């Protein structure tokens, strides 16, 4: 029997990269990461006798191209039968594509297994690139699988964020007979400002899946919503609660009266609990002013509001009510304006008792039933709360048990770590001594609207101190909006180096992703540790270069595998973490882009990449902090490395056939395109070099993978390009480093971060880090090169000048390869 023809993984001539196990977390739980399943390996457990996969690379089969992100399946019984009969190749699997139900033979190394409960959510995402990104972002996918009806979410509608509640999870159409799976969607009811911005009342195609107001319902795939809590922790499993109403007459939320020091008072019951045989009520008295001082009152000393006798009611005539409200307003209009500045995700402090302040984050704002003041639902940093985000059976937000608290908004004081520059209400010297709290839970990088909400503003990002800008900018770039180097946070390390990793993970990266702010003291601890373990005694005080910091922490301390493997002219492989561009001054390069600089540098040094890097950090051609070879450099949002890979199949840039020869002299020929290596098939090479000006050129032979040697451009699609995406740029001007970070897919989605953008006080003061949006960058990215060359830096809008004129280091990532690294 003749086996079926196999397809070609486009770009398949590169060396295969073995999948690695995900690093174990400190709590002993192994991080989840799937690895490719090849014939002979155990099959993942799947329902209905099918195993499901997602393609992590483009793949051509006959005349059809299956892009990365496509999904497929095969019957488990057929797989086992082919193994028993010995008819299955050790490299390929014959699968059925879920998108069009066609059958193809696909290389096993580009297939990643997906369990069925994840597959139904991924299948609902029509954009294949976004589907693959969601698969690679394990955190959001796992949270989606665990999502429940009633859970709060955030919906991004045309760059505006609205809150909503999940009312339905499942399919909204019948599954085709030819498909074993039907996509699952989230039915969301929009709330607050989002009311009226939906498209339905919970009905889709005539079928009702939930009920809500007209135009308040939406059916959305996984990639269109953010879950609350969106940052990190899994939703807390609902525990059965005792029915307190059956035991005691008072429950949380009731207004009660009680005697304290022989004075009759009123307040709100925050919690009801039992110690031994005695019931107690945790009460927030109304007359304590702007600070909530909780009182624990025995149950037999309180009276529920509905049972209060008029004789015990204090005089609350309209005039006295207005007076009481004025007294409760604290310091009048000044305090009120301060409270109005607080919003969801604001960091606040609350006094639970005299001299007992706690810190937390506002997760919800609004009005509770039967309570007049505006309330705040706060997630505390410690287990000093009374709830998990639920009030009287209704869930308003989610947090771990005993970490939630509902208090009057008036009782919340802005956290001094974030409000040091306010008008005299806080002591700056106190702020400068404050430490950032450790965050032990792991949080994913911030993207899209979440990144803007958490990071934008004053006292956001990483606070600079004592020449730390090189480290601040590097850490913000590497960890705020991408997870490509999160292996640094979880890779098992030796005990002496584990402390450095803990500081990096628990005191810098997790606080940055959770709170949007890292105090200078946390970075100083890291700098002191690097000084002790490094060969230089000045990391804690002196200015350094980012590459010096990255080489020390990645190589000498954490032992991370080098990011780049290079080979020059068949010599021994070289390994490094950053790549420095070296080129001679080129007359034709006036305003080059990064793609051109990398190609010129690789060609002049006869370099090739041995494998696709997960992260490619590139230093621009400048010497010292002053001299720049180019006055402007254009950021390449994508870096095409296809022709820079060793032994990779390459395309003739003339006809598109498989290239067999490369010419470095043609690369410099002005007759050809300004970017792209110049490689030819045999016939095009002969024709191009028949010209008298190119007869002296000496093309070099290219290695062509065996499976591509008989390929013709007439019988299969073009070889797709291997591209890496830009995620951050470090810039330097007058010895000060700043960074630009790409937080979303659009050209306008840029953040600008400066750890020392402003300062409060003089010698005894402190720096104020600022993160701002800089959409003006997109305007200059779209300009023709000639127009950009004529732009005067001083006339460029916003901070765009710093990106184009002061670039020091570009950072690119391959999310696909991050699976293996």
N, C-alpha and C positions, 0 to 999 in steps of 0.2 A: 504494500500500500504506500502510495506517495504522500508524504506529509504535506499539509497545506502550506502555502507560501507565507513566510513571516514578513512582517512590516519592518520599517526602519525607524529606530529612535533617532530623531533629527539632532545631529550633534553627537551621535553615539560613538565616535572614535576616541573620545576622551577617556582617560583612565577611570575605571570604576571606583567610586568612593564607598567604602563600607559604612553601613549605618551603625551608629554608636548608641549605646544605652544612654538614656537621659540621666543626668547626675542626680544622686540621692539628696533629698533635703535633710536638714539637720534633725528633723523629728523622725527620721528613719523611713519616711514615706517616699517611694521612688516617684520622681516626676514622670508624668505620662508622656510617652512618645512612641509612636508606632514605627515599626521597621518593615521593610519590604518582605513579603512572603514569597519564597521561591519553591518550586516543586521539591517535594521531599521534606519540607518543614511542616510543623504542625499547623493545621488550619485553625484560624480563630473560630470560636463558637458563634454560630450565626443561626437565626431563626429561619424557618421555612426552607431549610436545605440550601440556602444561597450564601455565597460570600461576596462582599462588595468591596470595590476598590475605587480610588481616585488617581488620575494620572498626574504625576508631578513634573512631567516634561511633555513637549509636543511630540506626536508620533504619527508617522505616515504609514498607511497600509494600502497598497495598491495606489489608486488615484485619490484616495481620501486622506485628509489631514484631521487628526483628532487633537485639539489643543489641550494644553495642560489645564486641569480643572475638570475635564470630562470624567464621567463616572461610568462604571461597568460592573458586571457581575458574572458569575458562573455557577452552575449547579454543583453542589458538593459531591453528589453521587457520580457525575460525569468526570469530575476531577479525580476522584479516587479510582474510578474505573480506568482512566487513562494511565494513572500511575501503575496500576496492577498490570496493565497490558504493555507497559513500557513505551507508549506512543507519544508521551509528552516530553518535549525538550526540557533540559535543565535550565534553559534561559528564557523560554517563552511560555505564555499561557493563552489559550484560546477563550476569549471572553465575549459577552454580549454588551454592547454599549447601551446605557440607560437613556441617553438623549434621543437616539434615532433607531435603536433596536437592531443595528447592524452588528455583524459578527466580525471580529478581527483577532489576529494573533499579535499579542503585545509583549514586549520585553518585560520580564518580571521585575527588573531592578527599578523601573519607573512607576510601579504600582504600589500604592500605600493602602493597606487594609483599613476599612471603615466599618464599625459595627452598625447594625441596622438602625438603632435609635439615633445615631448621629447622621446617618445617610439621608434620612427623610428630611431633616432640616437643611442639609447641604443641597439637596436636590431642588429645594424651593428657590435657590439663588440662581437666577438666569445668567448673570454675568460670570463667565467661567473664571476670570482672573480674581474677582471678589470671592467666588466660591473657594478657590484654592487658598486665598489669604485667610478666610475664615477657618479652613481646615488646619492651616499652619498655626493660627492663633488658638492654641488648645484651651486657654482659659475661657474665652467667650463661648466656645463650642460646648464645653463641659457645663458652664452655667446655663446655657440654653436647654440642655438635656434635663437639667434639674429644675427648670423653671416650673412654677405652679400657677394655676388660676388664682387671681387675687393679688399677684405680685406686682409691685409698682415698676414701671419702666420709663425710660426717656426716649422720645421719638424725635428724630431730626427731620423736619420738614422745611426744605428750601433754606437751609442754614439757620433755621430757628428751632430751638429746643422746646419741647412741650412734654409735660408729664402725662402719664396714662396708667391704666391698670389692665393687666392681662385678663380677658374674660373668656377666652377660648384658645385651646392649643390642639391642632390636628389638621386633617385634610379638609379642603373646601371644594373638592371635585372628586368624581369617581375615578378610581385607578383604571387605566386602560388594561384590557385583557392581556396585551402583550408585555406589560411592565409589572414586575413583582412589587414595585414600590410606588407610593403616592406621596408627593411632597407635603410636608407639614408646615403650617403657617401659624402665626400668633394673631389672634383676634384681640385688638386693643381698643379700649374706650378712652378717648382723649378727655382730659380734665383741665380745669383752670382756664388759662388763656388759650388752650388748644381746642376748646369747645367750638363746634361749628366748622372746624377745619378738616374734618374727616370726609368720608365718601359714602357712608352707609349708616344704618341703624342696627348693625349686627347681622344683616342679611346679605347673602352673596348668591347671585344667580337664582334668586327665588327661594333659597333655603335659609332658614333662620338658625344661626349658630349661637347668638347671644342677643340680649336686648340692651339698647341704650338709646339716647336721644338721637334724633335725625342729624346726620352729618357729624356725628361724634365717634363713629366707629371706623376702624381700618383693619385690613388683613395684610400683615407684613411678614417678609422673610426674616431670618435671623440677622442678616447684616444691616437691617434698617432700624434696629432698636438697641438700646443700651439698658442693661438690667440694673436694678437697685437691690442690694448694693452692687454697683457696677465695678467696683475696684476690689477684686480679690476674693473675699471670703465667700464660701458657699452659703446659699440661703439656709437659715436655721430651721431645722425640723421642728414642726409644731409639736409641743408636748401637751398631753392632756392636762387640763388645769382643774383643780377642785372647784366645785360650784360654791363659792363663798356665800352667795345669796341664801343658800339653804341653811347655813350655819350662823351667819351674823347679819344684822340689818343694814350694815354699811359696806359699800364697795368702793373701789378706786374710782375717782371722778365725782363722787358725791360732795356737795357742800354741806359742811357740818358745823355745829356749835360745840364748844367745850370750855371748860374752866382751866385757866393756867395762872398760878400765883393769885388765886382768888379773884381773878378778873375774867369776865366772860369774853371769849374771842370767837371769831369765825375763820374758816379756812377750807381748803380743798383736800380731800383724802387722796394721797398719792399712792398708797399701798395698804393692804390689809394682810397681816401675817400673824402667825401663832408661835409663841414660845412656851413650850411645855403645855400647860392647860389654859394659859392666859392669852387672849386675843388682844392685838395692838393695832392702832391705826397710825401710819406715818402721815403727818399733816403738814401742809404748807400754809402757815397763818397768813391771812390777807393783810394784816397791819404791820408786817415786818419791814415794809418798804421795798426798795429795789433789789434786796438780797434775799434769796430764799433760804431761810433757816428752818430746816425741817424739825418737827417735834414728834416724838413717839409717845402717843397718848393711849392709855388703857381703854379698851372698848367700852367699859361701863362708865367712862367719863365723857363720852361724846354723844351728841344727839343729832340725828339726820335732819336736814333742812326742813323737810316736809312735816316733821314732828315738833318743830320749835314752837313754843308758845309765844304769842305776841308780847307777854310780860317780860320775856327774856331778850327780846329783840332790842338791840341798841337803837338810839334815835337816828333814823335814816331818812329824815325829811329831805325833799329835793335840794334844798340849800346845803344841808350837811353832806349829802351824797356828792355834790360838786366839790365841796371842800375836801372830802376824803380823797376824791380822785386827784385833786391838786397835790395833796400831801403824798399820795402814792407815786406821783410822777417823778420822785427823786429830786434832781436838780433842775427841774423845769425844762424849758425848750432846748437847752444845751444837751441834756441827757437824752431827750426825745429824738433829736436829730442824730445822735450817736446810735440809738437803737434802730433808726430807719436805715442806717448803712449796713445793718446785719442782714444776711440773706442765707439761703441754703448753701451749705459748704463753707460758711464762715466759721473760723476758729474762735471759740468763746471760752470764758471761764465763768464758773458758777460757784457760789459759796453755799455749801450744803449745811454748814454749821459754823459757829464762830471759829475763825482761823483755820477752816478746813475747805479750801478752794479745790475744785477739780476742773480739768480742761476737757473739751470735747469739740465735736463738729455738729453744727446744725444740719439735720437731715430732712426736716419738715417744718414749715411755717403755716399757721392758719388758726382757725377757731374750732374749739372742741365743743360738743353739745353741752348746753346749760352753763358754759363758762364764758363770762363777758370779755376778759382781756385776751389779746392776741397771744397765742401760745407757740412755743418752739419745741420740737422734738429733737433731742440732742443725743448723739452717740458719744458716750464718755470714753476716755482713754483707759479707765480702770473699771473694775466691776463694783461700782458704787451706785448703780442705778436700780430701778425696780421693775423694768420691763424689757422686752425685746423689740419694741416699736409698736406694740398693740395697746389700744386704749378702749376699754369697755367693749371688747369683742371685735373692734374694727382696727385693721392694720393700717398705720400711716407711714411707716418706714420699717426697715429691717436692720437688725444688729444682733450681736450675740446676746444671750440671756444676761440680765442684770447689768447691761451696759447702756440701756436706754432710759431716758428721763423726759417727761413732759413738764416744762416750767413756763412761767410767764416770760414772754420775750423781754419784758422790762428787767427781769432778773439776770439776763445774760450780759456779761461785760466782754467787750472785744479782747481777744487774747493779746497780751502785750507783745508777743513775738511778732505780731502782724500789724500792730497799731502804734509802733514806736514814734511815728511822725505825727500823731494826732495832736491837737492843740492843747498841750499842757495837761491833759487828763492822766497821762502816764509818765512815769519816771524813766527817762532814757537810760540812765545808768543801770536800772533794774533790767531793762530789755537787753542790754549788752551782756548781761551775765546769764541770761536764760539759755538753757540747753534744749535742743530739739528732742522730743520724746522718741524712744526707740519704737520701731514698728516691726513686730516679729512676724506678722502675717505677710505673705508674699503677694505683690500686686503686679498686674500686667502693665505694659507701657500705655501711655495716654495717647489717644488718637481722636481726630476730628473734633466734634463739639465738646467732648469731655476734656481734651487737652486745653481748649480755650477756657472752659469754665474753671478748671483747676489751676492752670498755670498763669493766666494773664493777670497783670497788675503789679502794684508796688509790693515790696517784701514778698516776692515770688521768685522761685528758682533757688539758686544756691548763694548764700550770703558770702561775699568776699571779705578777706582780711589778710593783711600783711603779705602782699605779693602772691596771693593764691589764684589770681585770675586764670592762669594757664590750666590749673587743675579744675577750677569751677567750670570753665567753658568746655573742657574735655568730658567731664562727667555728665554735664547736662546734655551734651550732644549724643553721648553713647547710650544713655539710659532713660531719658525722659519720654521719648516717643517711639522707641524701637527695642526689641528684645534680642537683636542679633548677637550680642555679646553677653547675654544673661548667664552663659556658662561660667563666667567669672564669679557669679554670685553663688553657684551651687556645686561647682567642681570640688570633690573631696580633697581636702588639703591637710598637710601635716599640722599637728597641734600648735607649733610656734607661729605658723602662718594663718591659722584659723581665725585668730583675733582680727587680722587685717580684713579678712573676708567678711566677718561679722559686722565690723564697722561699715564697710562698703555697702553691705546688703541692708542691715537693720537700722543704720543711723543716717544713711545717705539716700540710697536708691528707693527703698520702700517709703520713707517719709516724703520724698520728692513726688512719687507717684500717687501717694494717698492724700497728702496735704498740700502739695505744690510748693513746699518751702523746706529748706535745709539750713540750719543755723551754722554760722562760721565755726563754732566749737567742734561740730562733728567733723568738718573737713580738717580742722587743725589736729584732731586726734589721728586721723589717717596720715597726715603729713608727718606727725611725730613718729608713728610706727614705721613709715617709709625711711625716715632718717635713721632709725635704729637698725633696720634690716638692709638698708642700701649701702653703697660704697661712698655716698656723699653725706656730709654732716650738715648740710644746709637746706634740706627739703622743707623744714618747718619755717624757714625765715626768708630764703632767697627766691628770686624769680628763676623759673626753669622753663624749658620748652615742653610742649605737650608730648612729643615723641619720647623724651627722656623719662617722663612719668609713666607713659604707657609701656615702654620696654621694661622698666623696673617692676611694675606691678604684675604684668602679664607673664614675663619670663622668669625673673629671679624670685618672685614671691609666690605667685599662684600657679606657676608652671603650666600656663595655658599653651596648647599646641600653636606653633606659629601660624599666623593667618595666611601667609603667602608662601608658596613654593615656586621658585623660579629656576630656569635652566638657561644657560648661555652657551650657544654653539656646541651642544652635545657634551658639555662639561658636567661636573658633579652638581647635583641640585643644591640650591641655596635657599635658606629659610629666613623669613623676617616678619616683623609685625607691621611696619609701615614702609611704603615705597617712596623714595625721593626721586623726583624727576630731574634728570640731567640732560640738557640739550644745548647745542650751540645756538647762538643768536641766528634766527631765521628771518631773512628779508621778507618772505611771504607771510609771516605770522605777525600781524600788527595787533589784532585783537583776537587771540586764539580762544578756542573753547577747550575744556578739559579733555575731550576725546582726542583732539589733535595733539595736545601735549603728551598724552600717554602713548599714542602711536609713534610719535617722533622719538620719544625717549626709549621705547622698547626696540625700535628699529636701529637706532644709533648704538645701542648696547648689545644688539643681537640676542634679546631676551624673549622667553616664552613662559607663559604660566603652565605649570605642570598639571594643575587641576583648577576647577572653578572655586574661587574663595567665597566663603560666606560673608566676609567683610573685607573690603578693599580700602585701605586708608592711604591717601596719596598726598605727599607734600609738594607744594608748588615750587617752581624754580626761582627762589629768592635767596639771597645770601645775607645773613645777619638780619637785623630787625629793620634796616633802612633800605638796602638796595633791592629793587624789584626788577626782574628782567622785562616784565610786561606791565604797562600802566593799568591795563584792565584784562581780566580773564572772564570769559563767559561760562557760567555753570552749565554743564551738560546734565540735564535731569536724568538721562539714562546713559550708561557707559556700555558700549558694545564691545565685548571682549572676545567675540567669536574667533576673530583672526589672530588673537594674541595667545590662543591656547595651543599647547604642544600636541602634535599628532591628531588634531581635530579635523574632521572633514570640512573643507572650505569650498567656497563657491567662486567660480570664475566671475570677476566683476564686470566682464563684457557680456557673456552669453548666459551665465547662470549654471553652466555645467560644472561637474566636479573639477576643482582646480588641482593641477599637478605641479605648477611652478610658481615661484614668487620672485619679484624683482624689486630690490631696494632702490635702484636708480629711478625706476618708473614712479616710485612713491613720491620722489621729489620733483617729478616732471610737472610743470605748470599746465600742461595740456590736459591733465587728468583732474579728477575731483580732489578737493582739498582734504577730505577725510577718507579713511578706509585704506587698508593695505592693498597693494596691487598684485593680485595673483591671477593666474590664467590657466585655462585648459590648454592642451598641447597645441591645438590649431590656432587659438587666439594669441597665444604667446608667439608663435611663428609669424603671424600676421603683424602684431604690434611691433616686433623687433625687425621687421623688414624695412622700416623707415630708416633713412640714413642717419638721423640723429640718435637712434637707439640701437644701432648695430653693435656698438661697443659694450652694451649692457651685458651683465653676466647673471642671468636668472639662476636661482637655486631650486633644486628638486624638493618637492613637498612629500611628506609621508601620507599616503592615502590608505585609510582603513580598508581591510580586505572586502568587507561587505559593500563598499562604495566604489570599488574599482571598475565594476561593470555597469554602473549607474549612468543614465543619461538624463539630461534635463527634460527630454521629451516624454519620459515615462513615469515621472514622479514629481511631487511638489518641490519647491525650493527648500533648501536647508534653512531652517529658522535660525534667528540670531540669538546668541546668549547675551542677555542684557542684565546689568545691575542697576539698581535705582539709588539715586542720591537721597540721603536722609539727613545730612548735616554738613555744615561748613564752619570751620574755625577761621577767624580773621584776626589780624593784629595791626595795630596802629600805635606808634609811639610807645612801644613796650607793653601795651595793654591788649589782652585777648578777650574777644567776645565771640558769640556763636549764633548762627542761623540754623534753625531746625525745621525740617519739613514735617508737619503734623497731619497732613491729609493728602489726597490724590490730586487735588486741583493745583494749578500753577500759582494761585494766590495764597495757598495754605502754608504760610511761613511764619515762624515765631523768631523774634530777635531777643537775645538774652545778654544782659550785662550784669555781672555780679557786683559791680561797684558803680552803678549808674548814678547814684546820688549818695549824699552823706548827711548824717545828723550829728551836729556837734563838731568839735575840733579834735584835739589829740585824744580826748577821752570819749569821743563819739563812736559811731559805727557806720558801716556802709549799708546802703539800701539797694538790694538787687531788684531789678525790674525786668519783666517779660512783656513785650508788646507785640501786637500783630503788625506785619509789614506786607500787606497785599500789593504794595506798589512795586515789589520785585517783579511781578508778572509782566508789568508794562515794559520793562527793559529787556526781559527775556524774549519778548516778541519783536523787538526792534531788529531791523536788518543790521548786519555787522558794520556797514559804512556809517549808518546813523548813530550806532552806539559809540563808534570810535570818535565821533564829533561831539558827543555829550561831555560837557564840562562837569567834573565830579562835584563841584560846589553847587551846581544847578540841579543835581539829581534829587528826586523827591525822597523824603523820609530818610531811612537808613540804607537805601539801595546802594549808595556810593560805597559803603563799607563792604558789601558783598562782592561787588564787581572789582573794586580797586585794592582791597586789603586782604584778599583770600590767602590763607596760609596752609590749610589742610582740608581736603575734601574727603568725605566718608560715604562709601557706597555699600549696599547690602544686596545679597541674594537670599530672599526668604526661602526659596526652594532648597538651597544648600544648607540653610540653618537647621534643617531636619537632621542632617548628618554630622553637624559640627557641635 
